[in-house]
Every structure is written in C-alpha cells, then in structure tokens.
Amino acid sequence: MWDPSVPAHGTLGNLMVEPSETLYEYDGPLIFRARLGIVDLLLSKLADRDGSQTYLACQTDDRTVDSLREGRLSVYGAFDQRSYWILLLDPSLRVASYWNCLREDLPPKFLPKAGLGLFHWHGQVPDSLEQSFALLAIKFRGASLTENGIPLGKLKNLVDQSFSTVRKLLTPAALAHTKSSTFDVEVAPPKLASLVIAVKEPVINMTAVRRIRALDRYTRQDFENAVRTRGEDFAKKLLEVQFVTKTKTVDKDYATENFILLDILSDILPDEKGFVSSVEFNAKTGSGFTTVVFDRDAGGSIRNMAKSAQGRVVTEIGSISGVISGSKSLRVKSVRGKEVTCSFGTESFDMLLEDPLFKLHNPINVTGKLWRRPRIDFMDVDSYRISDPSSLFG
C-alpha cells in the first residue's frame, strides 16, 4: 500500500501542471484536467501540507470528462483505472516528485464514494461509462462480488437472471415468442468488480424475422425503435417504483395496476438470503438517463406488493400458447415469464374461438382475478383483447 515514505520514482524535471479545465474547486482547484507532456490527466487533490500539494492523477479523455461534468458519470467512475500517478506539487504547481501506483496498491480513502456525481444535485449516477451510455444496464453489488473475482456459479446465476430480465423488459410484443437467435442484445464486456451487465444495442436477425409473414412490413429500424421505446418506458416506471418504495405510499390499486413490472423486478432484486446486497438499474430516457438503486429492503417491499395482487383483478400481457377446450381455458405465456391458465365462461370462450385474430402465439391481454401458483398461475378471466400479430407493442 502506498504511503508518503515510499521512495519517489522521479521528479519529471520540475514539469509544471497547468489546469486546462477546473471541474470542482474550493479555495483552489480540487478536481481538474491538465495535460502533462503528452498525457491527458484528471487530478484530484489529496492533501495540502507545508505548502506542497499531493494529487491523485489518472489518464482521461473527452468522453470521460464530459460525462463527469454532465452528471452521467460519478467521480469514482472517472478515477476508476488500473494504474495511477501520485504527484507531489510545490506551491507553483511544479512536479517535485511522482509515484506510479497500481489500483491494488492505492489506499481506498484516495478514491471517492461510489455513485456520487461531481455536484450534489447530480444525485445517484453510474460508476462506469458502460452504464452511462447503455440502453439498459444492471449492476449487482455484494460481498462476494469483488475486483479479485466472482465465484463461477454466482456469475452464471446473475448472468442468467440478467438475460431473463432484459428479454422480459425489452422484447417487442411481436417477437415475444421468438428465440434469442431472432432477437438478442449486444452487451459491453461485463465489469466484474460489482457485476455490471450493460446492454449497448438490440440485435435483430432480420433473416429469422422475415420467416414470420405478419412482420414483413417492418424494417430493422422499426424493431430497434420498439426496443428503445420499451427501455424508455421502463426507465420512467423505475422512478415511480422507487418513489413508492421509499415513501411507502402504495394505494390499494398500485400493485394490481403495475403487477407485471413488480413481478419482473421481484425475480432479480436482492433478498435477505441472497449474496447480492443491491441492484442498480441505468436506463435511457428521451431526455437523458435514469439511475435507480434497490437494496434488500426495497426488494422485499416490491415482492410484497407483487404478492398483494393475489386474488385481485390484474391484466396479464403475453401470447397464446395453448387451448384446453374441455375446461374452456386458454394457456397464456406472460411477458413476466410465467404460464397462466386462463379460465373463461362458456359464452366468452365461444367468442374467443370465433375471433379472427385467435391463433397460437398471437399477442393477448387478459384481465381477471389472478392466483399465483408455484408452476402455472391461474386466472378467472373477465375480459380479453387479442392484438394484431404484427403489432410491435401489443
């Protein structure tokens, strides 16, 4: 671990550090950008002693600094590098001494707290550029998720959960029943110190899409726009769910009106028995991006809200996966991943069978009292609506 008694690696010939952009100051620049020789640096003041000043410095670039200034990246994220320089500057900002320092040798107190922006009004912000520019990013924190590595079984579990959640949240309605070879997403290289899965962009296999005759009229851009719209809708809902869990202002209808979203979140949010302590979501909106963090308490509140929908009227959105004529019921694959047996009255079931849009895999909304079960949920249907099979939004 570095400390001031470690012999310096050099003096840089008394090269002067001249700030090119001051990002944060108080009685002088505390965080600023400067060019030292051919290296573009970001510096943070560590100490001021006997007229000399000690700074932590790392290499930077325009994208990092712009994101930091705009509140898209935390100060921690801007300084999250593999190696650093520690610079001792004299009163005229000349480099009196310098040390090279690897991340593992850097005292933890030298780095700011994660998740905080340059200014307090930035609020909670991402700790990486991958999150800042993702269509949707999911970050897991936990004691066993460290910079040194992640147990393979836990890594697989989190990746599987992320894959399932991303598919549920972003898949256009018309592709809901298709395989990942038809609709997938490209992700940035996962960051393993607190696992980050960041979706960069949708991946649409148009060859596979063209095999679905009802979708002939759509272009790749149409599908990509539909995915981004779903992501923006999710970002808006995240802020609402966060407000409800923090203020505990749940009215009797909130859980039923938002049952699908709450159930999807229930599968990925931390609980008291798991190794994940919090889950952070970053999602693009039309005007910027949203960052929301749910801890174990929030995860428990959301699960309780989802469970409170038991036996109440909710709307399921999914696709028709089967028909059981003898019991006048329909099997629906919900977008939340569960199969639901939907029981109809005789008259409404006959109307369903005569509906010109009634066909396996077509999108359908069913409304009625829902009972959650371990394998297949059950609903007494009050009403239904089958969507055009070529609808991207259902």
Secondary structure, 3 states (H helix, E strand, C coil): CCCCCCCCCECHHHCECCEEEEEEECCCEEEEEEEECCEEEEEEEEEEECCEEEEEEEECCHHHHHHHHCCCCCHHHHCCCCEEEEEEECCCCEEEEEEEEEHHHCCHHHCCCCCECCCHHHCECCCCHHHHCCCEEEEEECCCCECCECCHHHHHHHHHHHHHHHHHHHCCHHHCCCCCCCEEEEECCCECCCCEEEEEEEEECHHHHCCCHHHCCCCHHHHHHHHHHHHHHHHHHHHHHHHHHHHCCCCCCHHHHCHHHHHHHHHHCCCCCCCCCEEEEEEEECCEEEEEEEEHHHHHHHHHHHHCCCCCEEEEEEEEEEEEHHHCEEEEEECCCCEEEEECCHHHHHHHHHCCCCCCCCEEEEEEEEECCCCEEEEEEEEEEECCCCCCCC
